[in-house]
Amino acid sequence: MAEQEGPTAVPPKVTAHRSGGSVLTLRDAIDGTPLPVALVLGIARLGEAELRGWWHAHGLGPVGRYVLGDMFRWRTAKASGMELDILSASRRQEQILDRPTALHLFSDWLPLRRLALAWLAERKTAESDPLLDRLAVWDLDAASRDLAEWTAGAQQSAEAVGPGLLLGTLTLIELHDEVALRSVAKQLCAAYLDQGAELRPPYFDLVA
C-alpha cells in the first residue's frame, strides 16, 4: 500500500532563473496549482523529445513552440503543448506496461491525468501562468532540480518487474483518498528522476 502523508507543502525558498535573468520562486511557480497536477505536468515535460526523449512529443520544446506558436497565442500554445505531452506520455506508459491494473502516473484508474488536463483547459482562457512559464524554460538541469524539490520526502522502494518499476500496491479505497493520492503522485514522479533514455515506467499494482 502507498505510504500516506499529510498535506504536501512546496518548499518556498527554492528559486530558478528564467529567461532574461529574472527569478521565480518555486512557491510562486505553483501557487494555486495542486501539487499532483504540477507533478504530472513536470514528468510529461521531462519526457519530451528534447529532454529525456521518452515519448515523441515536443509540447514546450523548440519544435512545439514553433508549430503551436504559429497556430495559437503563446499563452494558449503552452497549455495545448502540455496536453499533447500528457497524451503522448499516457500512450507510452500503456505500450510498455500493457496492463490496465498497473497504475502509472497517467493511468485511467487514477484521477491525476484528468486533473492535469482540466487544469490546462482552464489555463487557455486565463492570464499567463507562472507554472507553464517555468516549465517552458526548463532544461534537464532545471527539470531535475525542480522535480527533486517537488518530490522531496517521497518514500521510494522500487522493484524491477518486467519492463516497469513496481512501487507497491493500491486498493480501490485509496484511489479516492486525497492524502494517499498526493503521496502516490510524489512516489511515482520521484521514480522517474534517476532514469536515463530507456524508460521503465513506475507503477502501483491495483489490488482488491
C-alpha positions as CSV (number, residue, x, y, z in Angstrom):
1,M,0.0,0.0,0.0
2,A,1.2,3.5,-0.6
3,E,2.7,5.4,2.3
4,Q,0.4,8.2,3.4
5,E,1.5,11.6,4.4
6,G,0.0,14.9,5.5
7,P,-0.9,17.7,3.1
8,T,2.1,18.4,0.9
9,A,3.7,21.9,1.2
10,V,6.0,23.0,-1.6
11,P,9.4,24.3,-0.3
12,P,9.0,28.1,-0.5
13,K,12.7,29.2,-0.9
14,V,13.8,27.3,-3.9
15,T,14.3,29.5,-6.9
16,A,15.1,29.1,-10.6
17,H,16.3,31.6,-13.2
18,R,14.1,32.4,-16.1
19,S,14.9,33.9,-19.5
20,G,16.3,37.4,-19.0
21,G,17.7,36.6,-15.6
22,S,14.6,37.1,-13.5
23,V,13.9,34.7,-10.6
24,L,10.7,32.9,-9.9
25,T,10.4,31.0,-6.6
26,L,9.1,27.5,-6.6
27,R,6.3,28.6,-4.4
28,D,5.3,31.3,-6.9
29,A,5.6,28.9,-9.8
30,I,2.9,26.5,-8.5
31,D,0.9,29.0,-6.4
32,G,-2.7,27.8,-6.6
33,T,-1.8,24.7,-8.5
34,P,-2.4,21.3,-6.8
35,L,0.9,19.5,-6.3
36,P,-0.2,16.3,-8.1
37,V,-1.1,18.5,-11.2
38,A,2.4,20.1,-11.2
39,L,3.9,16.6,-10.9
40,V,2.0,15.2,-13.9
41,L,2.9,18.3,-16.0
42,G,6.5,18.1,-14.8
43,I,7.0,14.4,-15.9
44,A,5.1,15.0,-19.1
45,R,7.5,17.8,-19.9
46,L,10.6,15.9,-18.7
47,G,9.8,13.1,-21.2
48,E,9.7,15.4,-24.2
49,A,11.9,14.6,-27.2
50,E,14.2,17.5,-26.5
51,L,14.8,16.5,-22.8
52,R,14.7,12.7,-21.8
53,G,13.1,11.6,-25.0
54,W,10.8,9.1,-23.5
55,W,7.9,10.0,-25.8
56,H,7.6,11.6,-29.3
57,A,6.2,14.9,-28.2
58,H,7.6,18.5,-28.4
59,G,5.0,20.4,-26.5
60,L,7.1,23.2,-24.9
61,G,10.3,22.5,-26.7
62,P,11.6,24.5,-29.7
63,V,9.6,22.4,-32.2
64,G,6.4,22.8,-30.2
65,R,6.9,26.5,-29.8
66,Y,7.5,26.9,-33.5
67,V,4.5,24.8,-34.6
68,L,1.9,25.7,-31.9
69,G,3.1,29.3,-31.7
70,D,2.0,29.8,-35.4
71,M,-1.4,28.4,-34.6
72,F,-2.2,29.9,-31.2
73,R,-1.2,32.7,-28.9
74,W,1.8,31.5,-26.9
75,R,-0.3,31.5,-23.7
76,T,-2.8,29.1,-25.3
77,A,0.0,27.2,-27.1
78,K,1.8,26.3,-23.9
79,A,-1.4,24.7,-22.5
80,S,-2.0,22.9,-25.8
81,G,1.6,21.7,-25.9
82,M,1.3,20.2,-22.4
83,E,-1.9,18.5,-23.4
84,L,-0.1,16.8,-26.2
85,D,2.8,15.8,-23.9
86,I,0.4,14.2,-21.4
87,L,-1.4,12.3,-24.1
88,S,1.9,11.1,-25.6
89,A,3.2,10.1,-22.1
90,S,0.0,8.2,-21.4
91,R,0.2,6.2,-24.6
92,R,3.9,5.4,-24.0
93,Q,3.2,4.0,-20.5
94,E,0.4,1.9,-21.8
95,Q,2.5,0.5,-24.5
96,I,5.3,-0.5,-22.2
97,L,3.2,-1.8,-19.2
98,D,0.4,-3.3,-21.3
99,R,-1.8,-3.9,-18.3
100,P,-4.6,-1.7,-17.0
101,T,-4.1,-2.7,-13.4
102,A,-0.6,-1.3,-13.5
103,L,-1.3,2.2,-12.2
104,H,1.2,4.6,-13.6
105,L,1.2,8.4,-13.3
106,F,-1.0,8.8,-16.3
107,S,-3.3,5.8,-15.7
108,D,-7.0,5.9,-16.4
109,W,-7.6,4.5,-13.0
110,L,-6.0,7.4,-11.2
111,P,-7.5,10.9,-11.3
112,L,-4.1,12.6,-11.8
113,R,-4.1,12.9,-15.6
114,R,-7.7,14.1,-15.6
115,L,-7.0,16.8,-13.0
116,A,-4.0,18.0,-15.1
117,L,-5.9,18.1,-18.3
118,A,-8.8,20.0,-16.6
119,W,-6.3,22.5,-15.2
120,L,-4.7,23.0,-18.6
121,A,-8.1,23.6,-20.2
122,E,-8.7,26.4,-17.7
123,R,-5.3,28.0,-18.4
124,K,-6.3,28.6,-22.1
125,T,-8.6,31.4,-21.1
126,A,-6.6,32.6,-18.1
127,E,-3.7,35.1,-17.9
128,S,-0.1,33.8,-18.4
129,D,0.5,31.1,-15.8
130,P,3.8,31.0,-13.8
131,L,4.0,27.2,-13.7
132,L,3.7,26.9,-17.5
133,D,6.2,29.8,-17.8
134,R,8.6,27.9,-15.6
135,L,8.2,24.6,-17.5
136,A,8.7,26.3,-20.8
137,V,12.3,27.4,-19.8
138,W,13.3,24.0,-18.4
139,D,16.5,22.3,-19.5
140,L,17.5,18.9,-18.0
141,D,19.2,20.5,-15.0
142,A,16.3,22.8,-14.2
143,A,13.8,20.0,-14.6
144,S,15.8,17.6,-12.3
145,R,16.2,20.3,-9.7
146,D,12.6,21.4,-9.6
147,L,11.2,17.8,-9.7
148,A,13.6,16.8,-6.9
149,E,12.2,19.6,-4.7
150,W,8.5,18.8,-5.6
151,T,9.1,15.2,-4.6
152,A,11.2,15.8,-1.5
153,G,10.4,13.2,1.2
154,A,8.8,10.7,-1.2
155,Q,9.2,7.2,0.1
156,Q,11.0,5.1,-2.5
157,S,11.1,1.3,-2.7
158,A,11.0,0.0,-6.3
159,E,11.3,-3.4,-7.7
160,A,12.1,-4.0,-11.4
161,V,9.3,-6.2,-12.7
162,G,9.2,-6.9,-16.4
163,P,9.6,-3.5,-18.2
164,G,8.4,-1.4,-15.3
165,L,9.2,-0.5,-11.7
166,L,6.8,-1.8,-9.1
167,L,6.4,0.7,-6.2
168,G,3.7,-1.2,-4.2
169,T,0.0,-1.8,-4.3
170,L,-3.1,0.4,-4.1
171,T,-6.7,-0.5,-3.2
172,L,-9.8,0.9,-4.7
173,I,-10.4,2.8,-1.4
174,E,-7.0,4.5,-1.7
175,L,-7.9,5.7,-5.3
176,H,-10.4,8.0,-3.7
177,D,-8.3,9.2,-0.8
178,E,-6.8,12.7,-1.5
179,V,-4.0,12.4,1.0
180,A,-3.0,8.9,-0.3
181,L,-3.1,10.2,-3.9
182,R,-0.7,13.1,-3.1
183,S,1.7,10.5,-1.7
184,V,1.2,8.2,-4.7
185,A,1.8,11.1,-7.2
186,K,5.1,12.1,-5.4
187,Q,6.3,8.5,-5.3
188,L,5.5,7.9,-8.9
189,C,7.2,11.1,-10.0
190,A,10.3,10.6,-7.9
191,A,10.8,7.1,-9.5
192,Y,11.4,8.8,-13.0
193,L,14.1,11.1,-11.9
194,D,17.1,8.8,-12.0
195,Q,16.1,7.2,-15.2
196,G,18.0,7.7,-18.5
197,A,16.8,7.4,-22.0
198,E,15.4,3.9,-21.6
199,L,12.2,4.3,-19.7
200,R,10.9,1.9,-17.0
201,P,7.5,3.3,-16.0
202,P,6.9,3.2,-12.3
203,Y,3.6,1.9,-11.2
204,F,1.5,0.5,-8.4
205,D,-0.5,-2.7,-8.7
206,L,-4.2,-2.4,-8.2
207,V,-5.5,-5.0,-5.7
208,A,-8.9,-5.8,-4.4
